[in-house]
């Protein structure tokens, strides 16, 4: 792949771009894993100030993808400083596809909310990021399939790129449910659940506690040990996620990810045991008063009649209210249980911005693909045609080979 900038030793910053007209703001394009570690303290400080940033832009989350090489291409950073204070950070990787350089936010191999990390007091830093991307010719395409609708900073970055000659297109919008809290559980329960629903849930909860020796435990920080992460991975292996090929938590990457987030105090695990047996769990990330609900699962042998997943979720919401959590995010995708508990929605879009002929071609291709996806009959014909082309190519290769 074409080099973006020359490799340099950690700490060497002679590629700093000073931007005229914004006194004190200057940016730099960095490449290589060492550069990510050089910014550890500044990154953590910026994340603390970026009150709207999701947990997926924290250093421990993204650093795990870097250290475990869980991405495609070369890792890069665009960092913007106000004097000596880091005020904006865009972590991404660049790979080449048929000679077209494509930049993706780090972490896109795991469904999340990705974009630019920004100190809200320095919104002008977004323009600096766009100018560096354009001036340094970082990549033909900026590609983000997890841009969520509440991320004003990253949307502004896309707008700034368009002002500098990029074309862009968004599509493939997916719904995300969340609960707006900031109240007691009883207030939330009375306001958003019917009398019948409340009575049904309370009856199920009493029945579960009455007929089973049930325990609910939560672990965070140093309590969230490798033993706990192995226990929840085993629950996932015995859950419906195994059928879907989504039981991933036993993999070294995910074990490392869970450990790193716990070590930074950004995550918790909720574990339900029944008669001494691990039955269900949910993993949560909590930052800036926002809770992100991830990887919930229960063993299939407890599927019938107990509603243990629902009971565990109700307890997590109850405790979130006690901890003054402002929002409870269920993540990307629709599901009946999400619709039941949520009282708000936002969305995640797939966004592509491109410059020059190569970038325009990529944006045009995505535009066509999303248009076809909206017209299911045409999309079906397209898939059949693509399959036929692949088969024909293989047959031709077999004959000529």
C-alpha positions as CSV (number, residue, x, y, z in Angstrom):
1,X,0.0,0.0,0.0
2,X,1.2,3.5,-0.7
3,X,2.7,5.1,2.3
4,X,0.8,8.1,3.7
5,X,3.8,9.6,5.5
6,X,7.2,8.4,6.3
7,X,7.7,6.2,9.4
8,X,9.1,8.2,12.2
9,X,10.2,7.6,15.8
10,X,7.6,8.1,18.5
11,X,7.7,11.6,19.7
12,X,9.0,13.1,16.5
13,X,6.5,15.6,15.2
14,X,8.0,17.6,12.4
15,X,4.9,16.9,10.3
16,X,2.8,19.3,12.3
17,X,0.6,21.5,10.2
18,X,0.0,25.0,11.5
19,X,-3.3,26.4,10.2
20,X,-3.4,30.1,9.6
21,X,-6.4,32.0,10.8
22,X,-7.0,29.7,13.9
23,X,-4.5,31.0,16.5
24,X,-3.2,28.2,18.7
25,X,-4.7,25.3,16.6
26,X,-2.4,23.0,14.8
27,X,-2.8,19.5,13.6
28,X,-0.6,16.5,12.6
29,X,-1.0,13.3,10.7
30,X,0.6,10.3,12.5
31,X,1.2,6.8,11.3
32,X,2.1,3.6,13.1
33,X,1.2,1.8,16.3
34,X,3.8,3.7,18.4
35,X,2.0,7.0,17.7
36,X,-1.2,5.7,19.3
37,X,0.7,4.9,22.5
38,X,2.5,8.2,22.5
39,X,-0.9,9.9,23.0
40,X,-2.2,7.7,25.8
41,X,-2.4,10.4,28.5
42,X,-3.6,13.2,26.2
43,X,-6.2,10.8,24.7
44,X,-7.7,9.9,28.1
45,X,-7.8,13.6,29.0
46,X,-9.6,14.5,25.8
47,X,-12.1,11.7,26.2
48,X,-12.9,13.0,29.7
49,X,-13.7,16.5,28.2
50,X,-15.7,15.1,25.3
51,X,-18.9,14.7,27.2
52,X,-20.9,13.5,24.1
53,X,-18.4,10.9,23.0
54,X,-19.5,7.2,23.0
55,X,-17.4,4.6,24.9
56,X,-16.2,3.3,21.5
57,X,-14.0,6.4,21.1
58,X,-12.2,5.8,24.3
59,X,-8.5,4.9,24.2
60,X,-8.8,1.4,25.8
61,X,-11.5,0.3,23.3
62,X,-9.6,1.5,20.2
63,X,-6.2,0.6,21.5
64,X,-7.2,-3.0,21.8
65,X,-8.1,-3.1,18.0
66,X,-4.6,-1.6,17.3
67,X,-2.6,-3.9,19.6
68,X,-4.5,-7.0,18.4
69,X,-4.3,-5.9,14.8
70,X,-8.1,-6.2,14.5
71,X,-8.4,-3.9,11.4
72,X,-7.4,-3.7,7.8
73,X,-4.5,-1.6,6.5
74,X,-2.1,0.8,8.2
75,X,-3.1,2.6,11.5
76,X,-3.2,6.4,11.4
77,X,-4.2,9.4,13.5
78,X,-5.1,12.9,12.8
79,X,-4.5,14.9,16.0
80,X,-5.4,18.5,16.5
81,X,-3.9,20.6,19.4
82,X,-4.7,23.9,21.0
83,X,-1.2,25.0,22.0
84,X,-0.2,21.8,24.0
85,X,-3.7,20.5,24.7
86,X,-5.2,17.7,22.5
87,X,-8.6,18.9,21.3
88,X,-9.5,16.5,18.5
89,X,-8.5,13.0,17.4
90,X,-9.5,10.9,14.4
91,X,-8.2,7.3,14.7
92,X,-8.5,5.4,11.4
93,X,-6.7,2.9,9.1
94,X,-6.0,3.1,5.4
95,X,-6.0,0.2,3.1
96,X,-5.8,0.0,-0.7
97,X,-8.4,-1.6,-2.9
98,X,-7.6,-1.8,-6.7
99,X,-5.4,1.3,-6.2
100,X,-8.0,3.3,-4.3
101,X,-7.0,4.3,-0.8
102,X,-9.8,3.9,1.7
103,X,-9.8,5.3,5.2
104,X,-12.0,3.6,7.9
105,X,-12.4,4.5,11.6
106,X,-10.6,2.0,13.8
107,X,-13.1,-0.3,15.4
108,X,-15.4,-0.9,12.4
109,X,-15.1,-4.7,12.7
110,X,-17.4,-4.5,15.7
111,X,-20.8,-2.8,15.6
112,X,-20.5,0.5,17.5
113,X,-20.6,4.3,17.0
114,X,-17.5,5.7,15.4
115,X,-16.2,9.1,14.3
116,X,-14.1,12.0,15.5
117,X,-13.3,12.6,19.2
118,X,-13.8,16.3,19.9
119,X,-13.5,18.7,22.8
120,X,-16.8,20.7,22.4
121,X,-15.0,23.9,23.2
122,X,-12.8,23.6,20.0
123,X,-15.2,22.9,17.2
124,X,-12.9,24.7,14.8
125,X,-10.6,21.6,15.1
126,X,-12.9,19.8,12.7
127,X,-11.9,22.1,9.9
128,X,-8.2,21.4,10.7
129,X,-8.8,17.6,10.4
130,X,-10.5,18.0,7.0
131,X,-7.8,20.3,5.7
132,X,-5.0,17.8,6.8
133,X,-6.9,14.9,5.2
134,X,-7.2,16.9,1.9
135,X,-3.7,18.5,1.9
136,X,-1.9,15.3,2.8
137,X,-4.0,13.3,0.4
138,X,-4.5,10.7,3.2
139,X,-7.0,8.6,1.2
140,X,-9.4,8.9,-1.7
141,X,-12.3,7.8,0.5
142,X,-13.5,8.4,4.0
143,X,-15.7,5.4,4.8
144,X,-17.7,5.1,8.0
145,X,-20.5,2.5,8.3
146,X,-21.3,3.3,11.9
147,X,-22.1,7.1,12.0
148,X,-24.9,7.6,14.5
149,X,-27.4,10.4,14.1
150,X,-26.4,12.1,17.4
151,X,-22.8,12.5,16.4
152,X,-22.8,16.2,15.3
153,X,-19.0,16.4,15.2
154,X,-18.5,13.7,12.6
155,X,-21.4,15.0,10.5
156,X,-19.6,18.4,10.6
157,X,-16.4,16.6,9.4
158,X,-18.3,15.2,6.4
159,X,-19.6,18.7,5.6
160,X,-16.1,20.2,5.9
161,X,-14.8,17.5,3.5
162,X,-17.5,18.4,1.0
163,X,-16.5,22.0,1.2
164,X,-13.0,20.9,0.1
165,X,-14.1,19.0,-3.0
166,X,-15.4,15.7,-1.6
167,X,-18.7,14.2,-2.7
168,X,-20.6,12.1,-0.1
169,X,-23.5,9.8,0.2
170,X,-25.2,8.2,3.2
171,X,-27.5,5.2,3.2
172,X,-28.4,1.8,4.8
173,X,-29.9,3.5,7.9
174,X,-30.4,1.2,10.9
175,X,-32.5,1.9,13.9
176,X,-31.1,2.1,17.5
177,X,-33.3,2.1,20.5
178,X,-32.5,3.7,23.8
179,X,-34.1,4.7,27.1
180,X,-34.0,8.3,28.2
181,X,-33.7,8.1,31.9
182,X,-32.5,10.7,34.4
183,X,-35.2,9.6,36.8
184,X,-36.1,6.9,39.3
185,X,-37.0,3.4,38.1
186,X,-40.5,3.8,39.5
187,X,-41.0,7.0,37.6
188,X,-39.8,5.4,34.4
189,X,-41.9,2.3,35.0
190,X,-45.1,4.2,35.7
191,X,-44.7,6.6,32.8
192,X,-43.7,4.2,30.0
193,X,-45.2,0.9,30.9
194,X,-48.9,0.1,31.1
195,X,-50.5,-1.2,34.3
196,X,-50.8,-4.7,32.7
197,X,-47.2,-4.8,31.6
198,X,-46.0,-3.7,35.1
199,X,-48.1,-6.4,36.8
200,X,-46.9,-9.1,34.4
201,X,-43.3,-8.2,35.0
202,X,-43.6,-8.1,38.7
203,X,-45.5,-11.4,38.8
204,X,-42.7,-13.1,36.7
205,X,-40.1,-11.6,39.0
206,X,-41.8,-12.9,42.1
207,X,-42.2,-16.3,40.6
208,X,-38.6,-16.6,39.5
209,X,-37.3,-15.6,42.9
210,X,-39.8,-17.9,44.7
211,X,-39.1,-21.1,42.7
212,X,-35.4,-20.8,42.2
213,X,-32.3,-20.0,44.2
214,X,-31.4,-17.0,42.1
215,X,-28.6,-14.5,42.5
216,X,-27.8,-11.3,40.6
217,X,-24.2,-10.0,40.8
218,X,-22.4,-7.2,39.1
219,X,-18.6,-6.9,38.6
220,X,-16.6,-3.9,37.5
221,X,-13.1,-2.5,37.7
222,X,-10.7,-5.0,39.4
223,X,-13.6,-7.3,40.2
224,X,-14.1,-8.0,36.5
225,X,-11.3,-10.6,36.3
226,X,-10.3,-13.0,33.5
227,X,-12.3,-15.7,35.4
228,X,-15.5,-13.7,35.0
229,X,-14.9,-13.0,31.3
230,X,-14.4,-16.7,30.8
231,X,-17.7,-17.5,32.6
232,X,-19.7,-15.1,30.4
233,X,-18.0,-16.5,27.3
234,X,-19.3,-19.9,28.3
235,X,-22.8,-18.6,28.8
236,X,-22.6,-17.1,25.3
237,X,-21.5,-20.5,23.9
238,X,-24.6,-22.2,25.3
239,X,-27.0,-19.4,24.1
240,X,-28.9,-18.7,20.9
241,X,-25.9,-16.7,19.7
242,X,-24.1,-20.0,19.1
243,X,-26.7,-20.8,16.4
244,X,-25.9,-17.5,14.7
245,X,-22.2,-17.9,14.8
246,X,-22.0,-14.9,17.1
247,X,-20.6,-16.5,20.2
248,X,-17.3,-14.6,20.0
249,X,-16.4,-13.7,23.6
250,X,-14.1,-16.7,24.1
251,X,-11.8,-15.4,21.4
252,X,-8.5,-13.8,22.6
253,X,-9.3,-10.4,21.0
254,X,-12.6,-10.1,22.9
255,X,-11.2,-11.4,26.2
256,X,-8.5,-8.7,25.8
257,X,-11.1,-6.0,24.9
258,X,-13.2,-6.8,28.0
259,X,-10.2,-6.8,30.3
260,X,-8.9,-3.5,29.0
261,X,-12.2,-1.8,29.3
262,X,-12.6,-3.1,32.9
263,X,-9.1,-2.0,33.8
264,X,-10.1,1.6,32.8
265,X,-13.3,1.5,34.9
266,X,-15.5,1.8,31.8
267,X,-17.4,-1.5,31.9
268,X,-19.4,-3.8,34.1
269,X,-20.7,-7.4,33.8
270,X,-24.1,-8.5,35.2
271,X,-24.3,-12.2,36.0
272,X,-27.4,-14.2,37.0
273,X,-27.0,-17.6,38.6
274,X,-29.8,-20.1,39.2
275,X,-29.3,-22.9,41.7
276,X,-25.5,-22.1,41.5
277,X,-25.3,-22.4,37.7
278,X,-24.4,-19.4,35.5
279,X,-27.6,-18.7,33.6
280,X,-27.4,-15.3,32.0
281,X,-25.3,-12.2,31.7
282,X,-25.1,-8.8,30.1
283,X,-22.1,-6.6,29.5
284,X,-22.4,-2.8,29.8
285,X,-20.2,0.2,29.0
286,X,-20.8,3.3,31.0
287,X,-19.3,6.7,30.1
288,X,-20.5,10.3,30.5
289,X,-23.7,9.2,32.1
290,X,-24.6,6.9,29.2
291,X,-24.9,3.1,29.4
292,X,-24.3,0.9,26.4
293,X,-25.9,-2.6,26.6
294,X,-23.9,-5.3,24.9
295,X,-23.8,-9.0,24.2
296,X,-26.7,-10.1,26.5
297,X,-27.2,-13.9,26.5
298,X,-28.7,-16.7,28.5
299,X,-28.3,-20.4,28.4
300,X,-30.8,-22.1,26.2
301,X,-31.7,-24.6,28.9
302,X,-33.4,-21.7,30.7
303,X,-35.3,-20.6,27.7
304,X,-38.8,-21.9,28.6
305,X,-41.1,-19.8,30.7
306,X,-38.6,-18.1,33.1
307,X,-38.0,-14.9,31.2
308,X,-34.6,-14.6,32.8
309,X,-33.2,-12.3,30.1
310,X,-36.1,-9.9,30.7
311,X,-35.7,-10.1,34.5
312,X,-31.9,-9.4,34.3
313,X,-32.5,-6.5,32.0
314,X,-35.1,-5.0,34.4
315,X,-32.6,-5.2,37.2
316,X,-29.9,-3.5,35.2
317,X,-32.3,-0.6,34.3
318,X,-33.3,-0.4,38.0
319,X,-29.7,-0.1,39.1
320,X,-28.9,2.3,36.2
321,X,-31.6,4.7,37.6
322,X,-30.0,4.5,41.1
323,X,-26.6,5.4,39.5
324,X,-28.3,8.5,37.8
325,X,-27.6,7.1,34.3
326,X,-29.0,9.5,31.8
327,X,-29.5,7.1,28.8
328,X,-29.5,3.4,28.3
329,X,-28.5,2.5,24.7
330,X,-29.4,-0.9,23.2
331,X,-27.1,-0.5,20.3
332,X,-27.6,-1.1,16.6
333,X,-30.6,-3.1,15.4
334,X,-34.3,-3.8,16.0
335,X,-35.7,-6.4,18.4
336,X,-38.9,-6.9,20.3
337,X,-37.3,-6.5,23.8
338,X,-35.6,-3.3,22.7
339,X,-39.0,-1.8,21.5
340,X,-40.6,-2.9,24.8
341,X,-38.2,-1.1,27.1
342,X,-37.0,1.9,25.0
343,X,-38.7,5.3,24.9
344,X,-36.5,6.9,22.3
345,X,-34.7,6.0,19.0
346,X,-31.8,7.3,17.0
347,X,-30.1,5.7,14.0
348,X,-26.8,4.7,12.4
349,X,-26.0,5.4,8.8
350,X,-23.3,4.2,6.4
351,X,-21.5,7.3,5.0
352,X,-19.0,7.4,2.2
353,X,-17.1,10.6,1.1
354,X,-14.7,10.6,-1.8
355,X,-12.4,13.0,-3.7
356,X,-11.0,12.8,-7.2
357,X,-12.0,10.3,-9.8
358,X,-11.3,7.2,-7.6
359,X,-13.3,8.6,-4.7
360,X,-16.2,9.7,-7.0
361,X,-16.4,6.1,-8.4
362,X,-16.6,4.6,-4.9
363,X,-19.3,6.9,-3.8
364,X,-21.2,6.2,-7.1
365,X,-21.0,2.5,-6.5
366,X,-22.3,2.8,-3.0
367,X,-25.1,5.0,-4.3
368,X,-26.1,2.3,-6.8
369,X,-25.9,-0.5,-4.2
370,X,-28.1,1.3,-1.6
371,X,-30.6,2.2,-4.3
372,X,-30.8,-1.5,-5.3
373,X,-31.1,-2.5,-1.7
374,X,-34.2,-0.3,-1.4
375,X,-35.7,-2.1,-4.5
376,X,-35.7,-5.7,-3.3
377,X,-36.7,-7.2,-6.7
378,X,-33.9,-5.4,-8.5
379,X,-31.5,-6.3,-5.7
380,X,-32.4,-9.9,-6.0
381,X,-31.7,-9.8,-9.8
382,X,-28.4,-8.0,-9.1
383,X,-27.3,-10.8,-6.7
384,X,-28.3,-13.5,-9.2
385,X,-26.4,-11.7,-11.9
386,X,-23.3,-11.3,-9.7
387,X,-23.5,-15.0,-8.7
388,X,-23.7,-16.0,-12.4
389,X,-20.7,-13.8,-13.2
390,X,-18.7,-15.4,-10.5
391,X,-19.6,-18.9,-11.7
392,X,-18.8,-18.0,-15.3
393,X,-15.4,-16.6,-14.2
394,X,-14.6,-19.7,-12.3
395,X,-15.6,-22.0,-15.2
396,X,-13.5,-19.9,-17.6
397,X,-10.5,-20.0,-15.2
398,X,-10.9,-23.8,-15.0
399,X,-10.9,-24.2,-18.8
400,X,-7.9,-21.9,-19.4
401,X,-6.0,-23.1,-16.3
